[in-house]
Amino acid sequence: MSPPAATCRDERLNCAAIKAAHSCDDVFRATMMQQCARTCCYCT
């Protein structure tokens, strides 16, 4: 489940680079929902 927008944040410092490498989806989706939720647009 995605975090609410009010508390949604990134846990990692390199989320922008991860998104630029198109690694927010596919096999990394579950991890990115937890670690880079804001940058990868998983906030609800």
Biopython code that builds the backbone (N, CA, C, O; Angstrom):
import numpy as np
from Bio.PDB.StructureBuilder import StructureBuilder

atoms = [
    (1, "MET", "N", (0.850, -1.187, 0.000)),
    (1, "MET", "CA", (0.000, 0.000, 0.000)),
    (1, "MET", "C", (0.889, 1.242, 0.000)),
    (1, "MET", "O", (1.890, 1.295, 0.714)),
    (2, "SER", "N", (0.531, 2.209, -0.779)),
    (2, "SER", "CA", (1.294, 3.454, -0.875)),
    (2, "SER", "C", (1.058, 4.331, 0.343)),
    (2, "SER", "O", (-0.042, 4.336, 0.895)),
    (3, "PRO", "N", (2.082, 5.079, 0.775)),
    (3, "PRO", "CA", (1.908, 5.970, 1.922)),
    (3, "PRO", "C", (1.043, 7.171, 1.559)),
    (3, "PRO", "O", (1.030, 7.604, 0.407)),
    (4, "PRO", "N", (0.315, 7.715, 2.548)),
    (4, "PRO", "CA", (-0.468, 8.931, 2.296)),
    (4, "PRO", "C", (0.456, 10.080, 1.904)),
    (4, "PRO", "O", (1.604, 10.133, 2.345)),
    (5, "ALA", "N", (-0.031, 10.982, 1.093)),
    (5, "ALA", "CA", (0.785, 12.093, 0.591)),
    (5, "ALA", "C", (1.395, 12.929, 1.713)),
    (5, "ALA", "O", (2.516, 13.419, 1.576)),
    (6, "ALA", "N", (0.680, 13.097, 2.812)),
    (6, "ALA", "CA", (1.167, 13.934, 3.909)),
    (6, "ALA", "C", (2.414, 13.355, 4.569)),
    (6, "ALA", "O", (3.238, 14.110, 5.086)),
    (7, "THR", "N", (2.568, 12.042, 4.562)),
    (7, "THR", "CA", (3.711, 11.405, 5.213)),
    (7, "THR", "C", (4.641, 10.726, 4.222)),
    (7, "THR", "O", (5.596, 10.057, 4.617)),
    (8, "CYS", "N", (4.368, 10.895, 2.956)),
    (8, "CYS", "CA", (5.155, 10.235, 1.917)),
    (8, "CYS", "C", (6.514, 10.907, 1.780)),
    (8, "CYS", "O", (6.608, 12.129, 1.660)),
    (9, "ARG", "N", (7.565, 10.094, 1.799)),
    (9, "ARG", "CA", (8.911, 10.640, 1.659)),
    (9, "ARG", "C", (9.838, 9.585, 1.079)),
    (9, "ARG", "O", (9.496, 8.405, 1.000)),
    (10, "ASP", "N", (10.991, 10.026, 0.686)),
    (10, "ASP", "CA", (12.027, 9.124, 0.186)),
    (10, "ASP", "C", (12.930, 8.723, 1.341)),
    (10, "ASP", "O", (13.269, 9.548, 2.189)),
    (11, "GLU", "N", (13.313, 7.469, 1.371)),
    (11, "GLU", "CA", (14.239, 6.960, 2.385)),
    (11, "GLU", "C", (15.687, 7.019, 1.885)),
    (11, "GLU", "O", (16.622, 7.059, 2.685)),
    (12, "ARG", "N", (15.862, 7.025, 0.585)),
    (12, "ARG", "CA", (17.196, 7.028, -0.019)),
    (12, "ARG", "C", (17.534, 8.410, -0.555)),
    (12, "ARG", "O", (16.641, 9.180, -0.907)),
    (13, "LEU", "N", (18.807, 8.720, -0.615)),
    (13, "LEU", "CA", (19.258, 10.007, -1.139)),
    (13, "LEU", "C", (19.355, 10.015, -2.661)),
    (13, "LEU", "O", (19.346, 11.085, -3.269)),
    (14, "ASN", "N", (19.447, 8.853, -3.280)),
    (14, "ASN", "CA", (19.662, 8.780, -4.723)),
    (14, "ASN", "C", (18.396, 8.427, -5.507)),
    (14, "ASN", "O", (18.490, 7.843, -6.587)),
    (15, "CYS", "N", (17.228, 8.767, -4.990)),
    (15, "CYS", "CA", (15.973, 8.426, -5.660)),
    (15, "CYS", "C", (15.834, 9.092, -7.029)),
    (15, "CYS", "O", (15.272, 8.493, -7.945)),
    (16, "ALA", "N", (16.325, 10.295, -7.180)),
    (16, "ALA", "CA", (16.229, 10.968, -8.481)),
    (16, "ALA", "C", (17.022, 10.200, -9.535)),
    (16, "ALA", "O", (16.570, 10.060, -10.671)),
    (17, "ALA", "N", (18.181, 9.711, -9.172)),
    (17, "ALA", "CA", (18.994, 8.929, -10.110)),
    (17, "ALA", "C", (18.321, 7.599, -10.430)),
    (17, "ALA", "O", (18.374, 7.127, -11.566)),
    (18, "ILE", "N", (17.698, 7.009, -9.440)),
    (18, "ILE", "CA", (16.977, 5.750, -9.655)),
    (18, "ILE", "C", (15.826, 5.966, -10.624)),
    (18, "ILE", "O", (15.605, 5.155, -11.524)),
    (19, "LYS", "N", (15.094, 7.055, -10.443)),
    (19, "LYS", "CA", (13.983, 7.356, -11.350)),
    (19, "LYS", "C", (14.500, 7.630, -12.759)),
    (19, "LYS", "O", (13.908, 7.172, -13.736)),
    (20, "ALA", "N", (15.590, 8.365, -12.869)),
    (20, "ALA", "CA", (16.161, 8.679, -14.179)),
    (20, "ALA", "C", (16.603, 7.417, -14.920)),
    (20, "ALA", "O", (16.614, 7.382, -16.151)),
    (21, "ALA", "N", (16.965, 6.389, -14.166)),
    (21, "ALA", "CA", (17.381, 5.118, -14.765)),
    (21, "ALA", "C", (16.183, 4.204, -15.031)),
    (21, "ALA", "O", (16.348, 3.040, -15.396)),
    (22, "HIS", "N", (14.973, 4.748, -14.843)),
    (22, "HIS", "CA", (13.728, 4.004, -15.084)),
    (22, "HIS", "C", (13.634, 2.756, -14.213)),
    (22, "HIS", "O", (13.184, 1.705, -14.671)),
    (23, "SER", "N", (14.060, 2.873, -12.957)),
    (23, "SER", "CA", (14.054, 1.725, -12.055)),
    (23, "SER", "C", (12.981, 1.815, -10.981)),
    (23, "SER", "O", (13.065, 1.120, -9.969)),
    (24, "CYS", "N", (11.974, 2.660, -11.182)),
    (24, "CYS", "CA", (10.883, 2.764, -10.209)),
    (24, "CYS", "C", (9.852, 1.648, -10.391)),
    (24, "CYS", "O", (9.085, 1.359, -9.473)),
    (25, "ASP", "N", (9.832, 1.029, -11.554)),
    (25, "ASP", "CA", (8.806, 0.039, -11.869)),
    (25, "ASP", "C", (9.399, -1.358, -12.026)),
    (25, "ASP", "O", (10.530, -1.636, -11.628)),
    (26, "ASP", "N", (8.603, -2.201, -12.608)),
    (26, "ASP", "CA", (8.991, -3.573, -12.930)),
    (26, "ASP", "C", (9.461, -4.331, -11.693)),
    (26, "ASP", "O", (8.761, -4.351, -10.680)),
    (27, "VAL", "N", (10.620, -4.948, -11.761)),
    (27, "VAL", "CA", (11.083, -5.815, -10.683)),
    (27, "VAL", "C", (11.439, -5.042, -9.411)),
    (27, "VAL", "O", (11.530, -5.639, -8.339)),
    (28, "PHE", "N", (11.640, -3.734, -9.512)),
    (28, "PHE", "CA", (12.021, -2.925, -8.352)),
    (28, "PHE", "C", (10.832, -2.227, -7.693)),
    (28, "PHE", "O", (11.010, -1.527, -6.696)),
    (29, "ARG", "N", (9.645, -2.401, -8.223)),
    (29, "ARG", "CA", (8.467, -1.653, -7.783)),
    (29, "ARG", "C", (8.228, -1.735, -6.269)),
    (29, "ARG", "O", (8.067, -0.700, -5.622)),
    (30, "ALA", "N", (8.203, -2.919, -5.702)),
    (30, "ALA", "CA", (7.921, -3.082, -4.272)),
    (30, "ALA", "C", (8.955, -2.350, -3.418)),
    (30, "ALA", "O", (8.605, -1.685, -2.443)),
    (31, "THR", "N", (10.214, -2.474, -3.785)),
    (31, "THR", "CA", (11.282, -1.803, -3.044)),
    (31, "THR", "C", (11.182, -0.294, -3.192)),
    (31, "THR", "O", (11.331, 0.435, -2.211)),
    (32, "MET", "N", (10.932, 0.182, -4.397)),
    (32, "MET", "CA", (10.854, 1.617, -4.646)),
    (32, "MET", "C", (9.624, 2.244, -3.993)),
    (32, "MET", "O", (9.652, 3.424, -3.643)),
    (33, "MET", "N", (8.557, 1.485, -3.825)),
    (33, "MET", "CA", (7.379, 2.007, -3.124)),
    (33, "MET", "C", (7.728, 2.334, -1.675)),
    (33, "MET", "O", (7.134, 3.235, -1.083)),
    (34, "GLN", "N", (8.684, 1.612, -1.105)),
    (34, "GLN", "CA", (9.105, 1.851, 0.273)),
    (34, "GLN", "C", (10.242, 2.862, 0.359)),
    (34, "GLN", "O", (10.241, 3.718, 1.244)),
    (35, "GLN", "N", (11.201, 2.776, -0.538)),
    (35, "GLN", "CA", (12.417, 3.570, -0.408)),
    (35, "GLN", "C", (12.408, 4.896, -1.157)),
    (35, "GLN", "O", (13.110, 5.827, -0.764)),
    (36, "CYS", "N", (11.630, 4.997, -2.225)),
    (36, "CYS", "CA", (11.598, 6.224, -3.036)),
    (36, "CYS", "C", (10.161, 6.589, -3.404)),
    (36, "CYS", "O", (9.885, 6.964, -4.543)),
    (37, "ALA", "N", (9.274, 6.483, -2.464)),
    (37, "ALA", "CA", (7.843, 6.667, -2.739)),
    (37, "ALA", "C", (7.525, 8.031, -3.348)),
    (37, "ALA", "O", (6.768, 8.108, -4.316)),
    (38, "ARG", "N", (8.081, 9.095, -2.805)),
    (38, "ARG", "CA", (7.759, 10.430, -3.317)),
    (38, "ARG", "C", (8.304, 10.629, -4.734)),
    (38, "ARG", "O", (7.557, 11.023, -5.629)),
    (39, "THR", "N", (9.558, 10.369, -4.940)),
    (39, "THR", "CA", (10.177, 10.578, -6.245)),
    (39, "THR", "C", (9.572, 9.678, -7.317)),
    (39, "THR", "O", (9.405, 10.099, -8.462)),
    (40, "CYS", "N", (9.247, 8.448, -6.955)),
    (40, "CYS", "CA", (8.685, 7.502, -7.924)),
    (40, "CYS", "C", (7.166, 7.628, -8.046)),
    (40, "CYS", "O", (6.530, 6.818, -8.721)),
    (41, "CYS", "N", (6.588, 8.628, -7.406)),
    (41, "CYS", "CA", (5.152, 8.943, -7.541)),
    (41, "CYS", "C", (4.237, 7.838, -7.034)),
    (41, "CYS", "O", (3.240, 7.512, -7.679)),
    (42, "TYR", "N", (4.568, 7.260, -5.883)),
    (42, "TYR", "CA", (3.725, 6.231, -5.287)),
    (42, "TYR", "C", (2.907, 6.747, -4.110)),
    (42, "TYR", "O", (2.316, 5.949, -3.383)),
    (43, "CYS", "N", (2.859, 8.038, -3.907)),
    (43, "CYS", "CA", (2.094, 8.614, -2.799)),
    (43, "CYS", "C", (0.617, 8.707, -3.186)),
    (43, "CYS", "O", (0.274, 8.986, -4.335)),
    (44, "THR", "N", (-0.231, 8.471, -2.214)),
    (44, "THR", "CA", (-1.675, 8.573, -2.478)),
    (44, "THR", "C", (-2.261, 9.807, -1.841)),
    (44, "THR", "O", (-3.462, 10.052, -1.960)),
]
sb = StructureBuilder()
sb.init_structure("model")
sb.init_model(0)
sb.init_chain("A")
sb.init_seg("    ")
for serial, (resi, resn, name, xyz) in enumerate(atoms, 1):
    if name == "N":
        sb.init_residue(resn, " ", resi, " ")
    sb.init_atom(name, np.array(xyz, "f"), 0.0, 1.0, " ", f" {name:<3s}", serial, name[0])
structure = sb.get_structure()
